[in-house]
Amino acid sequence: MKEYMNDISEFSDLDQLYLLNISKTSICNFSFEFISRCISFLHKQGSKSFGSVIIMIDGYGDDPAEIYEIPEVRKWMSELFIRYPYFLYFINYSLDSHISLLSCIGDIAVVYAGVKTQAPMEYKRQGIDPIHDVEPKKWVITLSDNLFFLMKRALIDYGQQINDFLGPAETIKMITVITNRS
């Protein structure tokens, strides 16, 4: 499982779009070396890095559990947000990566519609397209007040640092809506 951050802008109408692949090895080894290099690169891009990343977690394709149900992923993600509480600033909303990330660091209440989720490999074996053929689940994500305010403060500070006020404001609004904060 190779970790990489590839420019995939050619597949998007955005100027910059990166696919960030995090390996199971990094998660199991509790390593942040690769992600730290990626974030350093994104810092250099300044406000152009807002919403420019789609994140993938590689190595769990044969596991029927949702990514937020896997203890080592939750632990790794929690540490990621302690190190970089403004990380969601970089995440593109188009593939719901932001929801998956918030699910990994928050408390989840899931309401299943239809059948229980299967492993991606099982869907493939059965010829099922999980994006179009499976009824989506509904879930509620709750963040602790401490984590929410840590993220909010870090986003504001990061925005001031790079002279971007709209990106952090939009990210804070997204977190507020997704986690049902009033």
C-alpha atoms as one frame of an Amber mdcrd trajectory, in Angstrom:
protein
   0.000   0.000   0.000   1.643   3.122  -1.208   0.878   6.541   0.159   0.670
   9.349  -2.311  -0.731  12.768  -2.960  -1.512  13.110  -6.648  -2.689  16.189
  -8.487  -6.011  15.165 -10.034  -7.037  18.648 -11.176  -7.567  17.429 -14.732
 -10.638  15.540 -13.484 -12.147  18.612 -11.846 -13.143  22.161 -12.608 -11.015
  23.296  -9.664  -7.569  24.760 -10.253  -6.062  22.380  -7.729  -7.393  19.037
  -6.551  -5.289  16.403  -4.858  -6.005  12.790  -4.031  -4.400  11.995  -0.675
  -4.040   8.257  -0.033  -3.316   7.229   3.561  -2.114   3.649   3.964  -3.243
   1.119   6.533   0.444   0.784   7.437   0.636   4.428   8.566  -2.530   4.003
  10.571  -1.444   0.761  12.242   2.053   2.170  12.944   0.520   5.433  14.182
   2.799   7.296  11.762   2.211  10.891  10.688   5.365  11.389   8.626   3.622
  11.240   5.252   0.655  13.387   6.259   2.992  15.967   7.798   4.843  16.289
   4.477   1.527  16.690   2.644   0.302  19.352   5.051   3.607  21.203   4.727
   3.074  21.228   0.949  -0.513  22.477   1.392   0.676  25.255   3.712   2.932
  26.527   0.926  -0.121  26.744  -1.371  -1.814  29.199   1.013  -5.490  29.850
   0.380  -5.340  27.935  -2.929  -5.295  24.762  -0.803  -8.829  25.379   0.511
 -11.050  22.442  -0.475  -8.303  20.946  -2.617  -7.967  17.472  -1.064  -9.925
  14.267  -1.401  -8.732  11.749   1.164  -8.724   7.970   0.862  -7.891   5.417
   3.522  -6.306   2.428   1.809  -6.095  -1.156   3.019  -9.555  -1.683   4.474
 -11.356  -2.729   1.284 -12.019  -6.238   2.568 -13.416  -5.032   5.898 -17.231
  -4.688   6.023 -16.949  -2.152   8.861 -17.341   1.497   8.014 -14.075   3.410
   8.311 -15.375   5.226  11.405 -16.086   1.871  13.069 -12.451   0.721  12.932
 -10.719   1.499  16.255  -7.212   2.099  14.859  -8.582   4.483  12.210 -10.508
   6.438  14.855  -7.416   6.628  17.055  -5.215   7.782  14.146  -7.783  10.370
  13.004  -8.175  11.705  16.543  -4.428  12.252  16.715  -4.447  13.849  13.245
  -6.976  16.430  14.442  -5.007  17.075  17.623  -1.917  17.777  15.506  -3.780
  19.654  12.755  -7.171  20.783  14.108  -7.679  22.892  10.952  -7.264  19.825
   8.667 -10.829  20.059   7.326  -9.862  23.369   5.673  -8.103  21.325   2.982
 -10.874  18.767   2.401 -13.058  18.906  -0.691 -16.724  18.196   0.040 -17.560
  16.491  -3.266 -17.108  12.859  -2.129 -18.200  13.305   1.488 -14.636  12.958
   2.833 -15.509  15.649   5.364 -18.368  13.533   6.707 -16.166  10.449   6.958
 -13.477  12.421   8.792 -15.953  13.952  11.223 -17.437  10.485  11.769 -14.000
   9.163  12.734 -13.455  11.818  15.397 -16.987  12.220  16.709 -19.693  10.126
  18.297 -21.976   8.502  15.754 -25.604   7.428  15.840 -26.377   5.496  12.641
 -29.780   4.674  11.225 -29.510   1.931   8.623 -31.914   1.910   5.723 -32.129
  -1.432   3.980 -29.356  -3.971   4.464 -26.155  -3.613   6.463 -23.105  -2.274
   4.657 -20.833  -4.810   2.981 -17.128  -4.697   2.168 -16.313  -2.930  -1.129
 -14.887  -6.197  -2.485 -18.184  -7.963  -1.702 -20.184  -5.307  -3.562 -17.839
  -5.756  -6.524 -18.222  -9.551  -6.408 -22.008  -9.195  -6.464 -21.949  -6.583
  -9.250 -23.458  -3.915  -6.993 -22.550  -0.250  -7.391 -22.652   0.984  -3.766
 -22.907   4.623  -4.830 -26.044   4.162  -6.919 -27.573   0.831  -5.879 -27.406
   0.960  -2.080 -29.760   3.089  -0.017 -27.647   5.523   2.006 -27.544   5.440
   5.781 -28.507   8.405   7.848 -26.303   9.262  10.749 -25.832  11.925  13.357
 -22.335  13.054  14.256 -21.658  14.736  17.573 -18.369  16.435  18.449 -17.347
  17.253  21.988 -17.419  20.956  22.801 -13.666  20.857  23.446 -12.900  19.417
  20.014 -15.347  21.707  18.225 -13.885  24.840  19.818 -10.314  23.620  19.249
 -11.078  23.142  15.552 -12.934  26.441  15.280 -10.092  28.406  16.908  -7.465
  26.618  14.788  -9.392  27.324  11.581  -9.704  31.021  12.435  -6.005  31.215
  13.325  -4.963  29.367  10.165  -7.149  31.657   8.053  -5.514  34.721   9.596
  -2.087  33.209   9.008  -2.730  32.757   5.267  -5.029  35.773   4.887  -8.136
  33.728   4.067 -11.285  34.397   6.028 -13.901  32.816   3.771 -12.400  29.295
   3.693 -12.267  28.917   7.477 -15.740  30.464   7.840 -17.159  27.997   5.309
 -15.396  25.096   7.056 -16.726  26.136  10.470 -20.221  26.454   8.991 -19.917
  22.966   7.469 -18.812  21.464  10.805 -21.677  23.262  12.552 -24.262  21.927
  10.077 -22.912  18.359   9.887 -22.721  18.046  13.684 -26.136  19.699  14.230
 -24.762  22.547  16.333 -26.932  25.616  16.669
